[in-house]
């Protein structure tokens, strides 16, 4: 196998015309140069240098190898510099997938801090709700997935690195003129006869589970993945809803009031990545900034 260090020595011999001159240029001994040239000729399976008087001259095979050596060594140097830049966070990329309410709250703060600290790191963002976002991570379509779950499923994410970020409480949303608009807290059963407006599919299933545990099945008249639309429908007096606090944070609930809901329900917000990806500096830095952004969000709450 031809090694890069041998190519560097061959190029130096070709440029200087002798082992001793190449040794001086490379900062090593003449025997070391001779030994490496013998190793290179063994790998190549042919003679690369011949002595003519006091100088070393390239054979045809040696000329061909030197001709290719410049491109090979230049490419290797460029690769080494690029890897060093990525390892030092002067470069690199991270593909992030997030659910919408995370995209509008945690992600902007985290990415702004990441860009300020490591301007050479580029982050792309697409939106997807779990479990699709988790599937994208496992399929190699992203490097970090911002996700959530209601209660830990059996071995749901055991193959992933899980960075806990935030416990996001569910709150009730009722029209301003609603009989419970001024209540400090509302038992979910008190809303049994209301028209309901539901959010994303996973949140919808959680709503049904919570209501059924309270002894009723909610009558869902409207369902939408768009949280501002949920707030708008509630504000227009078309029903009530239960939404995560994070979803309401980026929306002005015009015509609607938020109330605490009992029993308290929380969703766990996490950042996920694969074990090997967690060792990549840019991915690790992104996880750290998401953690800090979540800490600031928890403080505001």
N, C-alpha and C positions, 0 to 999 in steps of 0.2 A: 504494500500500500504506500503510495507516495504521500509524504507528509509535508505540510506547509513550511516547516522549519528547514527542511532539506531544499525546498525550492528557493527560499531566501538565500541560502548559502550558495546554491548554483548560480543564482543571478549575480551575487557579489563576485564570484570567481570569474564569471563571464565579463563583468564590467572592469575588473582590475587586472585580469590576466594571470593571476597566480594565487596559490593557496595562502602564501604568507601575507600578501596585500589584502586578500579577502578577510583573513583573520584579524588584521589590524582594523579594517573597516567595521567588522562585526563585534570587535571587542572580545575575541576568544583566541585560542591557541591554534597554531598551524595543524598539529595532530588532530584536533577536534574537527577542523574543516575537512581534512583528508578522510577521517572516519565517517563523517556525514555524507561525503560524496560517494564513498564505497557503498554505504547503505542505500543511497538513492539509486545507484546503478544496479544494485541487487533488486530493488523494487521495480525498476524500469525493465530489467531483463536485458540490458544492452549497455554498451559503452557510451558515455556521455561526454567525456573529456579525454583528450590526448595531449601529451607533452611534446612541444616543438621547441627545442632549444631550452630557454629559460622560461617560456610562457606555456600556459595551458590554453588549448584551443578546443572549441566545441565541435563535436561530431554533428552530423546531420540530425540525429535524434536529439542531441543536446540543444541544438538551435531551435528545434521544434518545441522542446519542453520550456526553454527560456521564453520563447514567443508567447506561450500560453500562461507562463508563470505570472506575468505582470497582471493579466486580467484576473487570474485566480486569487492572487494576493490582494489586489485592490478590492475585489468582491468580499474577501474574508475580512479585510480591515473595515469595510463599510458595515458588514454584518456585526462585527465586534462593537463598533461604535453605536449602532442602532440598539443592540442588546443592552449595552451599558447605559444608554439614554433611557430605555424602558425601565431597567432596574433602578436607575436613579430618579425616576419619575420626571425626567425631562421630556419624555415622550410616552406614548402608549394610548390605548383606547379601551373603553369599557362600554359594553352594550347592556343597557339597563331597561328592564320592563317593569311597569308599575300599574297598579289599579288607579282609576281616575282621581279619587279623593287624595291619594298619596301623591299623585303627580302635581296637584295644585297646592299642596301644603308642605310636605317633607322634602320632596325632590328639589324644588327651586332653591331652598336654603342650603341644602347639602351640596348641590352642584356649583352654586356661587362660591361657597367656601373652598371647594375642590379646585376650581379654576384659579382662585386667588393664590392658593398655596402651590399648585402645580399647573401652571398655564399651558404646559406642553401636553397634558393629558386630555384627550378628547372623549366625550361621553355622548352616545346616542341614546334616544329615549323612544320607546313605543309603549302603548297601553294595552293591557290585557288583565282581566280578572282571574284570580285563582279559581279552578285548578289549571286553566289554560296557561297562565304565566309560569307555573311550576313545570308543566310539560315542556314549555319552550326552553327552560333551563336544562332539563335532562336531555333534550334533543340537540343541544348545542346552539340554539338560536339566540341565546343571550348569555351574559356573564353574571349578572346579578338580577334577582327577581325580588321586588318589593311585593309582599303578599300578606294575607291575613287568614285567620281561621277562628272559628267559634269552638273552643274546646279542642284538645289534642286528639287526633285520630290515632288508632293503633298503628305505630310504625309509619306514620304518614310521610315524615320527612327524615327518616333515619339515615338515608344515604346522602344527606345534604349537610352542609354547614349552616346552622341556624343562628342568626344574630337577632336576639329579641330587641325590639325597639320601643314599643309603646302598648299600653293597655288602653284601648279606645272604647269608652262607654257609649252605650246606646241611650239616646234621649228621645222623648216624645215630642211630636210637632203637631200643634193644633191651631185652627184659625183663631185670630185675635178675639172674635166674639164668642168663642166656644165657652161652654159652661165651666170648663176646667182650665181656662187660659191663665188664671191667676193662681192656680194651685202650685204649692211648692213641690209636691211630688204626687204622682198619679199611679195607682195600682193598675196594672195592665188589664185586669178584669173589668175595670170601670169603662173601658173603651170597647167592650164586647159588641155593642149594638151599632158601632160606628161604621161608616164606609172607610175602607183602608186604601192607601196608596203605597205600593211596595216598590222597593229599589231593585238592586241587582239580583240575579238568581240565587246566589248563596245567601244574601241578606234576606231574600224572600223566604227561603226555606227556614232560616233561623226565626223569622217573624212567626211563621206558622207553628214552629215547635214551641216557642215561648207562649203563644196564645193558647195552644192546645194544653200545655201544662197548667194554664190558668183556668181551663175548663171550657174553652170555646174555640171555634174555628173562625178566623177573621174573614169578613166578606171583602175580598180585594176587587175593587172596581177599576183601579188603574195600576199599571205596572210599567216602570221605565228604569233603564239603567242610568238615566241622566238625573243626577241629584238636584240641580237647579230646577228641573221640571217637577220633581217631587215637591220641592219647597213652593214652587209657583202654584201647583194644584191645591196644596194645603192652604196657601194664602188666599186662594180664590174661594175657599169654603167648600171644596169638593170632597173633603175627607180628612183623616188624620194619618199620621205616619210615625214610624220609629226609625231613626237614622243614627249612624255613628256621629259622634261629636266632630270628628275630623271632616266628615262630609259637609257639615253645616258651616265649618270654620271659614271656608272660602266663598260662601253664599250669603247674601243679605236676605234674611227671611222676611220679605215684605208681606205684611198681612198675616204673619204666623208668629206663634209664640213657642218657645221650647220649654219643656217641663221634665223634671226628673221622673224616671220610670222605675217602678218597683214590681217584682224583684229586680235588682241591678243585674244587667247583662253587659259583658265586655267582649270585644273581639281582640285577639292578640295580633299585633302587627309586627312583622319580622322582615329581615332581609335575608335572602337565601343565596347560596352559591355552591358550587361543587368543591369537594376537598382540594383538588389540584389547583383550581382557580383561586382559592383563598390565599395561595402562596404568591400570586402575581401582585407586585407592588401596587399597580393602579387599582386593581380590584380591592385589595386590602384598604387602600386609602378611601375608596368610595364607601365601603362598609363603615369605616370610622366616621366619615362625615354624615352619613345617614343616622348613625347612632347619636352624634352630637345634635343634629337637627331634631331628632325625636325627643332628646332631653330638653331642648328649648321649648318644644311644643307642650311637653308635659308640665313644664314650669308655668306656662301661660294658662293652662287649663285649670 
